[in-house]
Amino acid sequence: EVGPGVGPVDRNSTMTRVTLLDYGAGNVKSLYNALVALGCDVEQTDKPEAVASAAILFFPGVGAFGSCMAMLERKQLVEPLRAYIRAGRPFLGICLGMQTLFESSEESPGVAGLGVVPGAVGRFDVASHGLCVPQIGWNGVAAAQPSPLLGSLAEGDALYFVHSFRVPRSEAVAPWVLCETEYGDRFVSGVANGKVAAVQFHPEKSGAVGLALLGAFLASSTAEPPPRAVAAAAAGGGSTRPRLGAGKLSAGPCRRIVACLDVRANDAGDLVVTKGDQYDCREKGGGEVRNLGKPVALARRYYEEGADEVTFLNITGFRECPLTDLPMLKVLAEASRTCFVPLCVGGGIKDLVDAQGTRSSALQVADAYFRAGADKVSLGSDAAEAARAYLERGGACDGSTSIEAISAKYGAQACVVSIDPRRVWVADAAAAEGHALADHAGPLGRGGRGPAGESLCWYECTLQGGRKGSGLDVVQVARAVEALGAGELLVNCIDCDGQHAGFDLPLMAMLKAAVSIPVIASSGAGAPEHFSEVFRSTQVEAALAASIFHRRTVAISAVKECCATAGFAVRAAATPSQEFAPPAESE
């Protein structure tokens, strides 16, 4: 095993003991893996006495402010946390772990926070800037006070944010401000006072830049920090660009390049990464399942090559597997050990009954994936059915859907809905029977035509991997799932899948205009220019590809270079030598 550009690990060195508060938040596994990679001996706990005795305490969080505070109250952690922080002992809060330090939040009116830092958390108000809420993706920071945590940041460095609420600037919070970030307006993205610090972004999912920040925190928190943490802090994000000046933003909001792995069992029962041609994953003539590699090794490769996120789509049902033995859980657990960017998993996240008759709710399935290392989960057919029920109720939420349950526990930003539409060509608007129409004769249409020369189509959302129609169009489903609590859309197109002729621009533009949550464009990428084109023509926040990355037809670095040349901010990729070596495959 190799550290981040510092040579072999000395396993005989003393490991630094740290305490990780595990009260039920979704990203605990991700932070645990990052700390272990930096040479820490990590104690996970939800016990008040362990908080009181901790030498270095990490407090992560994903989800809703009110739910988090309620859980801390139930576990009798509120007073031990307050006492620990007010004593000025080494502490790092992350995301919700920062927001709960404040007095209150607009997310949960009437719920008191820890009240260690003065001020209140407010909801983003960025509609006038043309930005989406949640903020999901990579953004920069500007240092507001000297701190070893930010000492290695260079111009162009970006960190991973995922949140709907933020701390506004105010006189009350000014003495605490560590750094600020711009998303529409400037907001407080980090606070610090002595050895106490907290950040809105996720260093554990921010690649080499985030590991450097965690390493710097550890190095400043103990007289004998882990050698790997010291080395990570010294290496920073590996950039040769100038170090960041005071008050200067390291980067702005970045477009995301997502690498996707369609994972299924082949005929021998082994899990492989495959890729469909209009959702057909077998070789021509009905041959074997197309095998493009092993999922953990490919995920590791994409991380090293600079992918901003990695998405696993499980396209084998495993309907009879016990929840504790789902094969994708093992894949996620292995991948999350050394892939320090966001991991999303989709497929099979719905109510299950295994071969023994044991029932598991969609929320329980999602719980298992989050514990295994997922940062987001993606719902497909189950979400389309939830949208139908919502529409049949006249647009009312009743708390019964998997989207509502997952969003309530983990926050909208952790709940992605994947839409699999197919074009339905019509002669005129009347034939569409009220469905939202796209005109492929327009400037975005590439001249596409239906079987009888039609230029108009509506997009029907399909179920079961495209095998069944829903009768609902994409706009109906997209608006319904947003209302139910989804925080992001992953938009595929069966007609474009595997064709490498570019994304379906009319589809992406239609959905981007229909919702206020981020949209990921998928299906059809065949060249770097297709990514800059979809960003320019439709304003989507992210674009995803699979086979062109698997087969090395197009490099992730080439995509980022093309987008940067076209004027889009993208995250700079670290080189493999600055990261950890891949583990031996065990999936």
Order of alpha helices (4+ residues) and beta strands (2+ residues): beta-alpha-beta-alpha-beta-alpha-alpha-beta-alpha-beta-beta-beta-beta-beta-beta-beta-beta-beta-alpha-alpha-beta-beta-alpha-beta-alpha-beta-beta-beta-alpha-beta-alpha-alpha-beta-beta-beta-beta-beta-alpha-beta-alpha-beta-alpha-beta-alpha-alpha
